[in-house]
Amino acid sequence: MVYVMLQSDWTDSNGVSHSAGDSVDVDAATLATLQAEGIVSEQSGGGKDGTEWAGPGSTTNWAGPGSATP
């Protein structure tokens, strides 16, 4: 499973709606589908408000698990 930031609205297989900018945990097959449909980007950054992605895998401002920031 991997966390991704949505670039546009998406409804998952359980019927749960997620808004652009939300972070969701998806499996590899779902990630591939979302990338093919342009719902997630393979690039970092590009958040809906124009800010840099600061979630897992980011090299800037990530303060979540594994961060050196207390």
TIPA-618817 format. One record per residue: residue number from 0; residue in three letters; chain; x, y, z negated of N, C-alpha, C in turn. Coordinates in Angstrom, 1 decimal. Each point is the difference from the previous one (the first is absolute). Layout:
# TIPA-618817
(NUM, 'ALA', 'A', (X, Y, Z), (X, Y, Z), (X, Y, Z))
...
END
This chain:
# TIPA-618817
(0, 'MET', 'A', (0.8, -1.2, 0.0), (-0.8, 1.2, 0.0), (0.9, 1.2, 0.0))
(1, 'VAL', 'A', (-0.5, 1.1, 0.6), (0.7, 1.2, 0.1), (-1.0, 1.2, -0.1))
(2, 'TYR', 'A', (0.5, 1.1, -0.7), (-0.8, 1.2, -0.1), (0.3, 0.8, 1.2))
(3, 'VAL', 'A', (-1.1, 0.5, 0.6), (0.1, 0.9, 1.2), (-0.9, 1.3, -0.3))
(4, 'MET', 'A', (0.4, 1.1, 0.7), (-0.9, 1.2, -0.1), (-0.8, 0.0, 1.3))
(5, 'LEU', 'A', (-1.3, 0.2, -0.1), (-0.8, 0.0, 1.1), (0.1, 1.4, 0.7))
(6, 'GLN', 'A', (0.0, 0.0, 1.3), (0.0, 1.2, 0.8), (-1.4, 0.4, 0.4))
(7, 'SER', 'A', (-0.9, -0.9, -0.1), (-1.4, 0.3, 0.3), (-0.9, -0.9, -0.9))
(8, 'ASP', 'A', (-1.3, 0.3, 0.0), (-0.9, -0.8, -0.8), (0.0, -1.4, 0.5))
(9, 'TRP', 'A', (-0.3, -0.9, -1.0), (0.0, -1.5, 0.4), (-0.9, -0.7, -1.0))
(10, 'THR', 'A', (-0.7, -1.0, 0.5), (-0.9, -0.8, -0.8), (0.7, -1.4, 0.0))
(11, 'ASP', 'A', (0.3, -0.6, -1.2), (0.6, -1.3, -0.1), (-0.9, -1.1, 0.3))
(12, 'SER', 'A', (0.5, -1.2, -0.1), (-0.9, -1.2, 0.3), (-1.0, -0.3, -1.0))
(13, 'ASN', 'A', (0.1, 0.7, -1.2), (-1.0, -0.2, -1.1), (-1.1, 1.1, 0.1))
(14, 'GLY', 'A', (0.1, 0.9, 1.0), (-0.9, 1.1, 0.2), (0.3, 1.2, -0.8))
(15, 'VAL', 'A', (1.2, 0.1, -0.6), (0.4, 1.1, -0.8), (0.6, 1.1, 0.9))
(16, 'SER', 'A', (-0.6, 1.2, -0.1), (0.5, 1.1, 0.8), (1.2, 0.7, -0.7))
(17, 'HIS', 'A', (1.0, 0.3, 0.8), (1.2, 0.7, -0.5), (0.2, 1.2, 0.9))
(18, 'SER', 'A', (0.4, 1.1, -0.6), (0.2, 1.3, 0.7), (1.4, 0.1, 0.5))
(19, 'ALA', 'A', (0.2, 0.8, 1.0), (1.3, 0.4, 0.5), (0.8, 0.6, -1.2))
(20, 'GLY', 'A', (1.2, -0.5, -0.2), (0.9, 0.5, -1.1), (0.0, -1.0, -1.1))
(21, 'ASP', 'A', (-1.0, -0.9, -0.1), (0.0, -1.0, -1.0), (1.1, -1.0, 0.2))
(22, 'SER', 'A', (0.5, -0.6, -1.1), (1.0, -1.1, 0.1), (-0.8, -1.2, -0.3))
(23, 'VAL', 'A', (0.3, -1.0, 0.8), (-0.7, -1.3, -0.1), (1.0, -1.1, 0.0))
(24, 'ASP', 'A', (-0.3, -1.1, -0.6), (0.9, -1.2, 0.0), (-0.6, -1.0, 1.0))
(25, 'VAL', 'A', (0.8, -0.3, 1.0), (-0.5, -0.9, 1.1), (1.1, -1.1, 0.3))
(26, 'ASP', 'A', (-0.5, -1.1, 0.6), (0.9, -1.1, 0.4), (0.6, 0.4, 1.3))
(27, 'ALA', 'A', (0.9, -0.9, 0.5), (0.8, 0.3, 1.2), (-0.9, 0.0, 1.2))
(28, 'ALA', 'A', (-1.0, -0.9, 0.1), (-0.9, 0.0, 1.1), (-0.9, 1.2, 0.1))
(29, 'THR', 'A', (-0.5, 0.5, -1.1), (-0.8, 1.2, -0.1), (0.8, 1.2, 0.4))
(30, 'LEU', 'A', (1.3, 0.0, -0.5), (0.9, 1.1, 0.3), (0.2, 0.1, 1.5))
(31, 'ALA', 'A', (0.2, -1.1, 0.6), (0.2, 0.0, 1.5), (-1.2, 0.5, 0.7))
(32, 'THR', 'A', (-1.2, -0.4, -0.4), (-1.2, 0.5, 0.6), (-0.1, 1.5, -0.2))
(33, 'LEU', 'A', (0.2, 0.5, -1.2), (-0.1, 1.4, -0.3), (1.0, 0.8, 0.8))
(34, 'GLN', 'A', (1.2, -0.5, 0.2), (1.0, 0.7, 0.8), (-0.4, 0.0, 1.5))
(35, 'ALA', 'A', (-0.5, -1.1, 0.5), (-0.5, 0.0, 1.4), (-1.1, 0.9, 0.2))
(36, 'GLU', 'A', (-0.9, 0.2, -1.0), (-1.1, 0.9, 0.2), (0.3, 1.5, -0.3))
(37, 'GLY', 'A', (1.3, 0.2, -0.5), (0.4, 1.4, -0.3), (-0.5, 0.5, -1.3))
(38, 'ILE', 'A', (-0.5, -0.9, -0.9), (-0.6, 0.4, -1.3), (1.2, 0.2, -1.0))
(39, 'VAL', 'A', (1.1, -0.6, 0.2), (1.2, 0.3, -0.8), (1.1, 0.2, 0.9))
(40, 'SER', 'A', (1.0, 0.8, -0.4), (1.2, 0.3, 0.8), (1.1, -0.8, -0.5))
(41, 'GLU', 'A', (0.9, -0.3, 0.9), (1.3, -0.7, -0.3), (1.0, 1.0, -0.6))
(42, 'GLN', 'A', (-0.2, 1.3, 0.2), (0.9, 1.0, -0.5), (-0.3, 0.4, -1.4))
(43, 'SER', 'A', (1.0, 0.5, -0.7), (-0.3, 0.6, -1.3), (-0.5, 1.4, 0.2))
(44, 'GLY', 'A', (-0.6, 0.5, -1.0), (-0.6, 1.3, 0.1), (-1.3, 0.0, 0.8))
(45, 'GLY', 'A', (-0.4, 1.2, 0.4), (-1.2, 0.1, 0.8), (-1.3, -0.1, -0.8))
(46, 'GLY', 'A', (0.1, 0.3, -1.3), (-1.2, -0.1, -0.8), (-1.1, 1.0, 0.5))
(47, 'LYS', 'A', (-1.2, -0.2, -0.4), (-1.1, 0.8, 0.6), (0.2, 1.5, -0.4))
(48, 'ASP', 'A', (0.7, 0.3, -1.0), (0.3, 1.4, -0.4), (1.3, 0.5, 0.5))
(49, 'GLY', 'A', (0.7, -0.8, 0.8), (1.3, 0.4, 0.6), (1.2, -0.2, -0.9))
(50, 'THR', 'A', (-0.2, -0.7, -1.1), (1.1, -0.2, -1.0), (0.6, -1.3, 0.3))
(51, 'GLU', 'A', (1.2, -0.2, -0.5), (0.8, -1.2, 0.2), (-0.6, -1.1, -0.9))
(52, 'TRP', 'A', (-0.1, -1.2, 0.6), (-0.4, -1.2, -0.8), (0.9, -0.2, -1.2))
(53, 'ALA', 'A', (-0.5, -0.1, -1.2), (0.8, -0.2, -1.1), (-0.3, -1.3, -0.7))
(54, 'GLY', 'A', (-0.5, -1.0, 0.7), (-0.4, -1.3, -0.6), (1.2, -1.0, 0.2))
(55, 'PRO', 'A', (-0.3, -1.2, -0.3), (1.0, -1.1, 0.1), (0.7, 0.1, 1.4))
(56, 'GLY', 'A', (1.3, -0.1, -0.1), (0.8, 0.0, 1.3), (0.5, 1.4, 0.3))
(57, 'SER', 'A', (-0.5, 1.0, -0.6), (0.4, 1.4, 0.3), (1.4, 0.2, -0.7))
(58, 'THR', 'A', (0.7, 0.9, 0.7), (1.3, 0.4, -0.6), (-0.1, 1.3, -0.8))
(59, 'THR', 'A', (-1.2, 0.6, 0.0), (-0.2, 1.3, -0.7), (-1.2, -0.1, -0.9))
(60, 'ASN', 'A', (0.2, 0.6, -1.2), (-1.1, 0.3, -0.9), (-0.8, -1.2, -0.5))
(61, 'TRP', 'A', (0.4, -1.2, 0.2), (-0.7, -1.2, -0.5), (0.2, -0.1, -1.5))
(62, 'ALA', 'A', (-1.0, 0.0, -0.8), (0.1, -0.1, -1.5), (-0.7, -1.2, -0.5))
(63, 'GLY', 'A', (-0.3, -1.0, 0.8), (-0.7, -1.2, -0.4), (1.0, -1.1, -0.4))
(64, 'PRO', 'A', (-0.5, -1.2, -0.1), (0.8, -1.1, -0.4), (1.4, -0.1, 0.7))
(65, 'GLY', 'A', (1.0, -0.2, -0.7), (1.4, -0.1, 0.6), (0.7, 1.3, 0.1))
(66, 'SER', 'A', (-0.7, 1.1, -0.3), (0.6, 1.3, 0.2), (1.0, 0.3, -1.2))
(67, 'ALA', 'A', (1.0, 0.8, 0.4), (0.9, 0.4, -1.1), (-0.5, 1.1, -0.8))
(68, 'THR', 'A', (-1.2, 0.6, 0.4), (-0.6, 1.1, -0.7), (-0.8, -0.6, -1.2))
(69, 'PRO', 'A', (0.2, 0.5, -1.2), (-0.7, -0.6, -1.1), (-1.5, 0.5, 0.0))
END
